Amino acid sequence: MVEVITAIAVLSIVSLGTVSSILSTARVDESLRERMTALRAASSRMEAILAFDYATDIGNLVTHLQQPAESSFAIDALAPPKITDLNAAVQALVPLGQAPTCGHVEVISADAYEVQLSVSVSWTSRGGKPCNLNLPMTVSKMDWK
């Protein structure tokens, strides 16, 4: 009888460790899945920027990216970031029927030959933790003569 109780106790301890390990792995998997979704969305936006035809004037690209419809983008698979600051809350107000955005393109600097950008994605994880991804990018003008 003592052997059976001891065996049950040992199995219980091992089972608890196994369950804890499985739950921890599931949380890491979900986090990596969210990050991969953010990375795919940011890379897709970067590809669209590279494909933009700025008609030999790189300033057209800057003007294009400064339009609100082009500087922000929604990612349906990610929860938008939680806003804790009142000023940020006022700035984040979106028109009715429009989804809150998770992604943003910011022009950091621009001159006649190159534009430095930042493509960033912010979201709230399923666990409620704020997450960010920021990818810098440089677009240079190429003269083919």
Summary of the structure (lengths in Angstrom):
residues: 145
radius of gyration: 23.4
end to end distance: 91.0
largest distance: 91.0
contacts: 345
relative contact order: 0.16
helix: 47%
strand: 23%
